[in-house]
Amino acid sequence: MLVFAVASGLYRRRKAQHMPVYQSLCIETLMGSVLFGLCALTQGGLAPPMTQEFAIGMLWLVLIATFLAYAVYYSSLRLFPVEKVSAAIYLSPPVTMIWAWILFSEPLTIAMFAGLAVTLVGVWMTSRG
């Protein structure tokens, strides 16, 4: 979350040099793959399991969670103030929590709802100006 907030601020300050979304996405995904690759090497290896579930997971990760999510993120940075975009990113954990409950029957705890409440109040305070 901290990295997104800092990156959002830096992105807004570079208005004079506009970088296309596909170019910045390429840089970010390459950097992420290098960092995660180094982590994978320390944990045993880089070879993924060649299963149908893995292939479906990779399609979801690449098409939806990467390309679509970053396209929405960078488009939002162009349309809305950086504070509102950064605040909206904090909605990711609550959305993930709800999806995990719906899709995988993950139990919801009081601590999760407390975190959800804190997050929603913080986003509301930021978005109202």
DSSP file with accessible surface (Angstrom, degrees, kcal/mol):
  #  RESIDUE AA STRUCTURE BP1 BP2  ACC     N-H-->O    O-->H-N    N-H-->O    O-->H-N    TCO  KAPPA ALPHA  PHI   PSI    X-CA   Y-CA   Z-CA
    1    1 A M     >        0   0   84      0, 0.0     4,-2.2     0, 0.0     5,-0.2   0.000 360.0 360.0 360.0 -39.5    0.0    0.0    0.0
    2    2 A L  H  >  +     0   0  133      1,-0.2     4,-2.6     2,-0.2     5,-0.2   0.915 360.0  51.8 -63.9 -41.2    2.9    2.3    0.8
    3    3 A V  H  > S+     0   0  118      1,-0.2     4,-3.0     2,-0.2     5,-0.2   0.921 110.0  49.0 -62.4 -42.7    4.5    1.6   -2.6
    4    4 A F  H  > S+     0   0   67      2,-0.2     4,-2.5     1,-0.2    -1,-0.2   0.910 111.2  49.9 -63.2 -41.1    1.2    2.5   -4.4
    5    5 A A  H  X S+     0   0   35     -4,-2.2     4,-2.0     2,-0.2    -2,-0.2   0.941 114.7  43.2 -64.0 -45.5    0.8    5.7   -2.4
    6    6 A V  H  X S+     0   0   80     -4,-2.6     4,-2.6     1,-0.2     5,-0.2   0.937 114.7  50.0 -65.5 -44.6    4.4    6.8   -3.2
    7    7 A A  H  X S+     0   0   37     -4,-3.0     4,-2.6    -5,-0.2    -2,-0.2   0.894 108.8  53.3 -62.1 -38.3    4.1    5.7   -6.8
    8    8 A S  H  X S+     0   0    0     -4,-2.5     4,-2.1    -5,-0.2    -1,-0.2   0.928 110.3  46.8 -62.2 -44.7    0.8    7.6   -7.2
    9    9 A G  H  X S+     0   0   23     -4,-2.0     4,-1.5     1,-0.2    -2,-0.2   0.925 114.0  46.9 -63.8 -44.0    2.4   10.8   -5.9
   10   10 A L  H  X S+     0   0   96     -4,-2.6     4,-0.8     1,-0.2    -1,-0.2   0.889 110.1  54.0 -65.1 -38.4    5.5   10.5   -8.1
   11   11 A Y  H >< S+     0   0   49     -4,-2.6     3,-0.8    -5,-0.2    -1,-0.2   0.922 107.8  49.7 -62.3 -43.4    3.3    9.7  -11.1
   12   12 A R  H >< S+     0   0   57     -4,-2.1     3,-0.6     1,-0.2    -1,-0.2   0.821 106.2  56.3 -66.9 -31.7    1.2   12.9  -10.6
   13   13 A R  H 3< S+     0   0  211     -4,-1.5     3,-0.4     1,-0.2    -1,-0.2   0.703  96.4  66.5 -73.7 -17.6    4.4   15.1  -10.3
   14   14 A R  T X<  +     0   0  114     -4,-0.8     3,-0.8    -3,-0.8    -1,-0.2  -0.135  57.9 133.2 -95.8  39.5    5.6   13.9  -13.7
   15   15 A K  T <   +     0   0  157     -3,-0.6    -1,-0.2     1,-0.2     3,-0.2   0.835  66.1  60.8 -60.5 -31.5    2.9   15.5  -15.8
   16   16 A A  T 3  S+     0   0  105     -3,-0.4     2,-0.8     1,-0.2    -1,-0.2   0.859 105.7  48.4 -66.7 -33.7    5.4   17.0  -18.2
   17   17 A Q  S <  S-     0   0  132     -3,-0.8     2,-0.4     2,-0.0    -1,-0.2  -0.815  79.8-164.5-110.7  93.9    6.6   13.5  -19.3
   18   18 A H        -     0   0  118     -2,-0.8    -3,-0.1    -3,-0.2    -2,-0.0  -0.627   0.1-162.2 -82.0 127.3    3.6   11.4  -20.0
   19   19 A M        -     0   0   41     -2,-0.4     5,-0.0     2,-0.0    -2,-0.0  -0.934  24.9-114.4-107.8 129.6    4.3    7.6  -20.1
   20   20 A P     >  -     0   0   35      0, 0.0     4,-2.2     0, 0.0     3,-0.4  -0.253  23.9-117.3 -60.2 151.3    1.7    5.4  -21.8
   21   21 A V  H  > S+     0   0   31      1,-0.2     4,-2.8     2,-0.2     5,-0.2   0.903 113.4  54.0 -57.6 -44.1   -0.1    2.9  -19.6
   22   22 A Y  H  > S+     0   0  177      1,-0.2     4,-1.9     2,-0.2    -1,-0.2   0.869 109.0  49.5 -62.9 -33.0    1.3   -0.1  -21.5
   23   23 A Q  H  > S+     0   0   91     -3,-0.4     4,-2.1     2,-0.2    -1,-0.2   0.943 113.6  43.3 -72.8 -45.5    4.9    1.1  -21.0
   24   24 A S  H  X S+     0   0   11     -4,-2.2     4,-2.6     1,-0.2    -2,-0.2   0.894 113.4  53.0 -67.6 -36.0    4.6    1.8  -17.3
   25   25 A L  H  X S+     0   0   12     -4,-2.8     4,-2.8    -5,-0.2     5,-0.3   0.908 107.6  51.8 -64.0 -39.9    2.8   -1.5  -16.8
   26   26 A C  H  X S+     0   0   65     -4,-1.9     4,-2.4    -5,-0.2     5,-0.2   0.940 111.1  46.9 -61.6 -45.8    5.6   -3.3  -18.6
   27   27 A I  H  X S+     0   0   91     -4,-2.1     4,-2.3     1,-0.2    -2,-0.2   0.932 114.3  47.3 -62.5 -45.4    8.2   -1.8  -16.4
   28   28 A E  H  X S+     0   0   58     -4,-2.6     4,-2.5     1,-0.2    -2,-0.2   0.912 113.6  46.3 -66.0 -42.1    6.2   -2.6  -13.2
   29   29 A T  H  X S+     0   0   54     -4,-2.8     4,-2.6     2,-0.2    -1,-0.2   0.886 112.4  50.6 -70.8 -35.6    5.5   -6.2  -14.2
   30   30 A L  H  X S+     0   0  103     -4,-2.4     4,-2.0    -5,-0.3    -2,-0.2   0.924 112.2  47.0 -64.8 -42.4    9.1   -6.8  -15.2
   31   31 A M  H  X S+     0   0  112     -4,-2.3     4,-2.4    -5,-0.2    -2,-0.2   0.925 113.0  49.8 -65.0 -41.0   10.3   -5.4  -11.9
   32   32 A G  H  X S+     0   0   21     -4,-2.5     4,-3.1     1,-0.2     5,-0.3   0.907 109.2  51.4 -63.2 -40.7    7.7   -7.5  -10.0
   33   33 A S  H  X S+     0   0   67     -4,-2.6     4,-2.2     2,-0.2    -1,-0.2   0.884 109.8  49.9 -66.9 -34.9    8.7  -10.7  -11.9
   34   34 A V  H  X S+     0   0   83     -4,-2.0     4,-2.3     2,-0.2    -2,-0.2   0.953 114.3  44.4 -65.9 -46.7   12.4  -10.1  -11.0
   35   35 A L  H  X S+     0   0   98     -4,-2.4     4,-1.9     1,-0.2    -2,-0.2   0.935 117.4  43.6 -65.3 -45.5   11.6   -9.5   -7.3
   36   36 A F  H  X S+     0   0  158     -4,-3.1     4,-2.6     1,-0.2    -1,-0.2   0.847 111.1  56.5 -69.0 -31.8    9.2  -12.5   -7.1
   37   37 A G  H  X S+     0   0   20     -4,-2.2     4,-2.4    -5,-0.3    -2,-0.2   0.914 106.3  49.6 -62.9 -42.0   11.7  -14.6   -9.1
   38   38 A L  H  X S+     0   0  103     -4,-2.3     4,-1.5     2,-0.2    -2,-0.2   0.910 111.5  49.1 -63.6 -40.1   14.4  -13.9   -6.6
   39   39 A C  H  X S+     0   0   74     -4,-1.9     4,-0.8     1,-0.2    -2,-0.2   0.915 110.6  50.8 -63.7 -41.8   12.0  -14.9   -3.8
   40   40 A A  H ><>S+     0   0   33     -4,-2.6     5,-1.9     1,-0.2     3,-0.7   0.881 105.4  56.2 -64.7 -38.5   11.1  -18.1   -5.6
   41   41 A L  H ><5S+     0   0  102     -4,-2.4     3,-0.8     1,-0.2    -1,-0.2   0.881 106.7  49.6 -61.3 -36.8   14.7  -19.0   -6.1
   42   42 A T  H 3<5S+     0   0  106     -4,-1.5    -1,-0.2     1,-0.2    -2,-0.2   0.693 110.8  51.9 -75.3 -15.7   15.3  -18.8   -2.3
   43   43 A Q  T <<5S-     0   0  164     -4,-0.8    -1,-0.2    -3,-0.7    -2,-0.2   0.323 133.2 -70.9-103.0   2.3   12.2  -21.1   -1.8
   44   44 A G  T < 5S-     0   0   74     -3,-0.8     2,-0.3    -4,-0.4    -3,-0.2   0.105  87.8 -34.5 138.6 -31.0   13.1  -23.9   -4.1
   45   45 A G      < -     0   0   41     -5,-1.9    -2,-0.1     1,-0.1    -3,-0.1  -0.872  42.2-107.4 159.8 170.0   12.9  -23.1   -7.7
   46   46 A L  S    S+     0   0  109     -2,-0.3    -1,-0.1    -5,-0.1    -5,-0.1   0.567  74.6 109.6-100.8 -12.6   11.3  -21.2  -10.6
   47   47 A A        -     0   0   94      1,-0.0     3,-0.0     3,-0.0     0, 0.0  -0.524  59.6-144.7 -72.4 121.4    9.5  -24.1  -12.4
   48   48 A P        -     0   0   54      0, 0.0     2,-0.3     0, 0.0    -2,-0.1  -0.433  27.2 -94.6 -80.5 160.0    5.7  -23.7  -11.9
   49   49 A P        -     0   0   80      0, 0.0     2,-1.6     0, 0.0     5,-0.1  -0.582  33.9-135.6 -71.9 130.0    3.4  -26.7  -11.6
   50   50 A M        +     0   0  160     -2,-0.3     2,-0.3     4,-0.1     3,-0.0  -0.604  55.9 129.1 -90.6  77.5    2.0  -27.6  -15.0
   51   51 A T  S  > S-     0   0   66     -2,-1.6     4,-2.1     1,-0.1     5,-0.1  -0.853  70.2-114.2-125.6 164.7   -1.7  -28.1  -14.1
   52   52 A Q  H  > S+     0   0  143     -2,-0.3     4,-2.6     1,-0.2     5,-0.2   0.895 117.2  54.9 -65.4 -38.8   -5.0  -26.8  -15.5
   53   53 A E  H  > S+     0   0  142      1,-0.2     4,-2.4     2,-0.2    -1,-0.2   0.899 107.7  49.6 -61.6 -40.4   -5.6  -25.0  -12.2
   54   54 A F  H  > S+     0   0   64      2,-0.2     4,-2.5     1,-0.2    -1,-0.2   0.923 110.5  50.0 -64.7 -42.6   -2.3  -23.2  -12.5
   55   55 A A  H  X S+     0   0   50     -4,-2.1     4,-2.3     2,-0.2    -2,-0.2   0.924 112.0  47.1 -63.5 -43.0   -3.0  -22.2  -16.1
   56   56 A I  H  X S+     0   0   98     -4,-2.6     4,-2.4     1,-0.2    -1,-0.2   0.926 111.9  51.6 -64.1 -42.3   -6.4  -20.8  -15.2
   57   57 A G  H  X S+     0   0   33     -4,-2.4     4,-2.7    -5,-0.2    -2,-0.2   0.900 109.8  49.0 -60.6 -40.7   -4.9  -18.9  -12.2
   58   58 A M  H  X S+     0   0   71     -4,-2.5     4,-2.9     2,-0.2     5,-0.3   0.900 109.3  51.9 -68.8 -38.8   -2.3  -17.4  -14.5
   59   59 A L  H  X>S+     0   0  105     -4,-2.3     4,-2.6     2,-0.2     5,-0.6   0.936 112.8  45.6 -61.3 -44.9   -4.9  -16.3  -17.0
   60   60 A W  I  X>S+     0   0  165     -4,-2.4     5,-2.1     1,-0.2     4,-1.6   0.945 114.7  48.2 -61.2 -47.5   -6.9  -14.6  -14.2
   61   61 A L  I  <>S+     0   0   82     -4,-2.7     5,-0.8    -5,-0.2    -2,-0.2   0.922 118.8  38.0 -62.2 -44.3   -3.7  -13.0  -12.8
   62   62 A V  I  <>S+     0   0   63     -4,-2.9     5,-2.2     3,-0.2     4,-0.2   0.958 125.1  34.1 -75.2 -49.8   -2.4  -11.7  -16.1
   63   63 A L  I  <>S+     0   0   97     -4,-2.6     5,-1.5    -5,-0.3    -3,-0.2   0.941 133.8  17.2 -76.0 -47.6   -5.7  -10.6  -17.8
   64   64 A I  I  <XS+     0   0   68     -4,-1.6     5,-1.7    -5,-0.6    -3,-0.2   0.942 128.1  41.0 -91.3 -59.1   -7.8   -9.4  -14.9
   65   65 A A  I   <S+     0   0   43     -5,-2.1    -3,-0.2     3,-0.2    -4,-0.2   0.731 129.4  25.1 -70.8 -20.8   -5.6   -8.8  -11.9
   66   66 A T  I  ><S+     0   0   25     -5,-0.8     4,-2.7    -6,-0.4     5,-0.3   0.829 127.8  30.5-104.9 -69.3   -2.8   -7.2  -13.9
   67   67 A F  I  ><S+     0   0  100     -5,-2.2     4,-2.1     1,-0.2    -3,-0.2   0.945 126.9  38.7 -62.9 -50.4   -3.9   -5.6  -17.1
   68   68 A L  I  ><S+     0   0   96     -5,-1.5     4,-2.4    -6,-0.2     5,-0.2   0.937 117.9  49.2 -67.2 -43.7   -7.4   -4.6  -16.2
   69   69 A A  H  ><S+     0   0   49     -5,-1.7     4,-2.5     1,-0.2    -2,-0.2   0.924 114.3  44.4 -63.8 -44.7   -6.5   -3.5  -12.7
   70   70 A Y  H  X S+     0   0   51     -4,-2.7     4,-2.9     2,-0.2     5,-0.3   0.869 110.7  54.8 -69.5 -34.6   -3.6   -1.4  -13.8
   71   71 A A  H  X S+     0   0   37     -4,-2.1     4,-2.2    -5,-0.3     5,-0.2   0.940 111.7  44.3 -62.2 -43.6   -5.6    0.2  -16.6
   72   72 A V  H  X S+     0   0   83     -4,-2.4     4,-2.5     2,-0.2    -2,-0.2   0.921 113.7  52.1 -64.9 -42.0   -8.2    1.2  -14.2
   73   73 A Y  H  X S+     0   0   22     -4,-2.5     4,-2.0    -5,-0.2    -2,-0.2   0.954 113.7  40.6 -60.7 -52.0   -5.6    2.5  -11.7
   74   74 A Y  H  X S+     0   0    9     -4,-2.9     4,-1.3     1,-0.2    -1,-0.2   0.869 114.5  52.4 -70.0 -33.8   -3.7    4.6  -14.2
   75   75 A S  H  X S+     0   0   52     -4,-2.2     4,-1.5    -5,-0.3     3,-0.3   0.915 108.8  51.5 -65.4 -39.5   -6.9    5.9  -15.8
   76   76 A S  H  X S+     0   0   30     -4,-2.5     4,-3.0     1,-0.2    -2,-0.2   0.881 104.4  56.7 -63.6 -38.5   -8.1    6.9  -12.3
   77   77 A L  H  < S+     0   0    0     -4,-2.0    -1,-0.2     1,-0.2    -2,-0.2   0.831 108.8  47.4 -62.7 -31.0   -4.9    8.8  -11.7
   78   78 A R  H  < S+     0   0  104     -4,-1.3    -1,-0.2    -3,-0.3    -2,-0.2   0.804 120.9  36.2 -75.9 -30.7   -5.6   10.8  -14.8
   79   79 A L  H  < S+     0   0  131     -4,-1.5    -2,-0.2    -5,-0.1    -3,-0.2   0.752 117.6  39.4 -96.0 -28.4   -9.3   11.5  -13.8
   80   80 A F  S  < S-     0   0  108     -4,-3.0    -1,-0.1    -5,-0.2     5,-0.0  -0.845  90.9 -86.0-125.6 159.5   -9.2   11.9  -10.0
   81   81 A P    >>  -     0   0   58      0, 0.0     4,-1.9     0, 0.0     3,-0.6  -0.297  40.2-118.4 -61.9 148.0   -7.0   13.5   -7.4
   82   82 A V  H 3> S+     0   0   25      1,-0.3     4,-2.8     2,-0.2     5,-0.2   0.833 111.9  60.0 -60.2 -33.0   -4.1   11.2   -6.2
   83   83 A E  H 3> S+     0   0  119      1,-0.2     4,-2.1     2,-0.2    -1,-0.3   0.905 106.5  46.1 -63.1 -41.1   -5.5   11.3   -2.6
   84   84 A K  H <> S+     0   0   90     -3,-0.6     4,-2.2     2,-0.2    -1,-0.2   0.889 113.1  49.2 -70.3 -37.5   -8.8    9.7   -3.7
   85   85 A V  H  X S+     0   0   10     -4,-1.9     4,-1.5     2,-0.2    -2,-0.2   0.938 112.4  47.9 -66.9 -43.9   -7.1    7.1   -5.9
   86   86 A S  H  X S+     0   0   18     -4,-2.8     4,-0.8     1,-0.2    -2,-0.2   0.897 111.9  50.5 -63.4 -38.8   -4.7    6.1   -3.0
   87   87 A A  H >< S+     0   0    8     -4,-2.1     3,-0.9    -5,-0.2    -1,-0.2   0.907 106.4  55.0 -65.5 -39.3   -7.7    6.0   -0.6
   88   88 A A  H >< S+     0   0   50     -4,-2.2     3,-1.9     1,-0.3    -1,-0.2   0.833  97.7  63.9 -64.7 -30.1   -9.6    3.7   -3.0
   89   89 A I  H >< S+     0   0   24     -4,-1.5     3,-2.2     1,-0.3    -1,-0.3   0.839  89.7  68.1 -63.2 -28.6   -6.7    1.3   -3.1
   90   90 A Y  T << S+     0   0  105     -3,-0.9    -1,-0.3    -4,-0.8    -2,-0.2   0.612  85.7  70.4 -67.7  -9.1   -7.3    0.7    0.6
   91   91 A L  T <> S+     0   0   57     -3,-1.9     4,-2.2    -4,-0.2    -1,-0.3   0.587  76.4  85.7 -80.5  -9.2  -10.6   -1.0   -0.4
   92   92 A S  H <> S+     0   0   63     -3,-2.2     4,-2.8     1,-0.2     5,-0.2   0.929  86.2  49.0 -59.2 -49.6   -8.7   -3.9   -1.9
   93   93 A P  H  > S+     0   0   73      0, 0.0     4,-2.7     0, 0.0    -1,-0.2   0.937 112.4  47.3 -61.0 -43.7   -8.3   -5.9    1.4
   94   94 A P  H  > S+     0   0   11      0, 0.0     4,-2.4     0, 0.0    -2,-0.2   0.915 113.4  48.6 -63.2 -38.7  -12.0   -5.6    2.3
   95   95 A V  H  X S+     0   0   73     -4,-2.2     4,-2.8     2,-0.2     5,-0.2   0.930 112.3  48.9 -64.4 -42.3  -13.0   -6.6   -1.2
   96   96 A T  H  X S+     0   0   92     -4,-2.8     4,-2.6    -5,-0.2    -1,-0.2   0.909 109.6  52.9 -61.7 -41.2  -10.6   -9.6   -1.1
   97   97 A M  H  X S+     0   0   29     -4,-2.7     4,-1.9    -5,-0.2    -2,-0.2   0.934 111.5  45.0 -60.4 -45.0  -12.1  -10.5    2.3
   98   98 A I  H  X S+     0   0   71     -4,-2.4     4,-2.7     1,-0.2    -2,-0.2   0.916 112.6  50.9 -68.1 -41.6  -15.6  -10.5    1.0
   99   99 A W  H  X S+     0   0  141     -4,-2.8     4,-3.3     1,-0.2     5,-0.4   0.906 109.4  51.2 -61.9 -41.2  -14.6  -12.5   -2.2
  100  100 A A  H  X S+     0   0   24     -4,-2.6     4,-1.9    -5,-0.2     6,-1.6   0.892 111.2  48.6 -64.0 -36.0  -12.8  -15.1    0.0
  101  101 A W  H  X S+     0   0  129     -4,-1.9     4,-1.0     4,-0.2    -2,-0.2   0.937 117.3  41.0 -67.4 -43.7  -16.0  -15.4    2.1
  102  102 A I  H  < S+     0   0  100     -4,-2.7    -2,-0.2     2,-0.2    -3,-0.2   0.947 126.0  31.9 -70.0 -48.7  -18.2  -15.8   -1.0
  103  103 A L  H  < S+     0   0   99     -4,-3.3    -3,-0.2    -5,-0.2    -2,-0.2   0.841 134.7  21.8 -81.7 -35.9  -16.0  -18.0   -3.1
  104  104 A F  H  < S-     0   0  145     -4,-1.9    -3,-0.2    -5,-0.4    -1,-0.2   0.282  96.3-118.5-120.1   7.6  -14.2  -20.1   -0.5
  105  105 A S     <  +     0   0  101     -4,-1.0    -4,-0.2     1,-0.2    -3,-0.1   0.838  46.4 177.8  56.8  35.0  -16.4  -19.9    2.6
  106  106 A E        -     0   0   98     -6,-1.6    -1,-0.2    -9,-0.1     2,-0.1  -0.491  33.5-110.2 -65.8 135.9  -13.7  -18.3    4.6
  107  107 A P        -     0   0   92      0, 0.0     2,-0.5     0, 0.0    -1,-0.1  -0.431  24.8-138.4 -70.9 142.9  -15.0  -17.4    8.0
  108  108 A L        -     0   0   49     -2,-0.1     2,-0.2    -7,-0.1   -10,-0.0  -0.890  21.4-161.9-101.4 131.9  -15.4  -13.7    8.8
  109  109 A T     >  -     0   0   67     -2,-0.5     4,-1.9     1,-0.1     5,-0.2  -0.651  32.9-110.0-110.3 167.6  -14.3  -12.6   12.3
  110  110 A I  H  > S+     0   0  150      1,-0.2     4,-2.4    -2,-0.2     5,-0.2   0.886 119.4  56.7 -62.3 -38.3  -15.1   -9.6   14.4
  111  111 A A  H  > S+     0   0   75      1,-0.2     4,-2.5     2,-0.2    -1,-0.2   0.887 105.0  52.1 -61.9 -37.6  -11.5   -8.4   13.9
  112  112 A M  H  > S+     0   0   73      2,-0.2     4,-2.5     1,-0.2    -1,-0.2   0.919 110.1  47.5 -64.2 -43.0  -12.1   -8.5   10.1
  113  113 A F  H  X S+     0   0  107     -4,-1.9     4,-2.6     2,-0.2    -2,-0.2   0.872 110.3  52.9 -67.9 -33.4  -15.2   -6.4   10.5
  114  114 A A  H  X S+     0   0   52     -4,-2.4     4,-2.5     2,-0.2    -2,-0.2   0.934 110.8  46.8 -65.0 -43.5  -13.4   -3.9   12.7
  115  115 A G  H  X S+     0   0   35     -4,-2.5     4,-2.6     2,-0.2    -2,-0.2   0.899 111.0  52.5 -63.5 -39.8  -10.7   -3.6   10.1
  116  116 A L  H  X S+     0   0   33     -4,-2.5     4,-2.8     2,-0.2     5,-0.2   0.925 109.6  49.1 -60.4 -44.1  -13.4   -3.1    7.4
  117  117 A A  H  X S+     0   0   52     -4,-2.6     4,-2.6     2,-0.2     5,-0.2   0.929 111.4  48.3 -63.2 -44.6  -15.0   -0.4    9.5
  118  118 A V  H  X S+     0   0  108     -4,-2.5     4,-2.5     1,-0.2    -1,-0.2   0.926 113.5  48.3 -61.7 -43.5  -11.7    1.4   10.0
  119  119 A T  H  X S+     0   0   34     -4,-2.6     4,-2.7     2,-0.2     5,-0.2   0.938 112.0  48.0 -62.4 -47.7  -10.9    1.2    6.3
  120  120 A L  H  X S+     0   0   84     -4,-2.8     4,-2.6     1,-0.2    -2,-0.2   0.905 112.1  49.4 -63.4 -39.8  -14.3    2.4    5.2
  121  121 A V  H  X S+     0   0   79     -4,-2.6     4,-2.9    -5,-0.2    -1,-0.2   0.934 112.1  48.9 -64.4 -43.0  -14.1    5.4    7.6
  122  122 A G  H  X S+     0   0   31     -4,-2.5     4,-2.1    -5,-0.2    -2,-0.2   0.925 113.2  45.9 -63.4 -42.9  -10.7    6.3    6.4
  123  123 A V  H  X S+     0   0   23     -4,-2.7     4,-2.8     2,-0.2     5,-0.2   0.926 113.4  50.2 -66.0 -41.4  -11.7    6.1    2.7
  124  124 A W  H  X S+     0   0  147     -4,-2.6     4,-1.7    -5,-0.2    -2,-0.2   0.935 110.5  49.7 -63.1 -43.1  -14.9    8.1    3.5
  125  125 A M  H  < S+     0   0  101     -4,-2.9     4,-0.3     1,-0.2    -1,-0.2   0.892 114.9  44.4 -64.4 -37.8  -12.8   10.8    5.3
  126  126 A T  H >< S+     0   0   60     -4,-2.1     3,-0.9    -5,-0.2    -1,-0.2   0.904 114.0  48.5 -72.2 -40.2  -10.4   11.1    2.4
  127  127 A S  H 3< S+     0   0   50     -4,-2.8    -2,-0.2     1,-0.2    -1,-0.2   0.729  99.3  65.5 -78.7 -19.0  -13.0   11.1   -0.3
  128  128 A R  T 3<        0   0  162     -4,-1.7    -1,-0.2    -5,-0.2    -2,-0.1   0.595 360.0 360.0 -82.5  -4.4  -15.3   13.7    1.2
  129  129 A G    <         0   0   98     -3,-0.9    -2,-0.1    -4,-0.3    -3,-0.1   0.260 360.0 360.0 103.3 360.0  -12.6   16.4    0.8
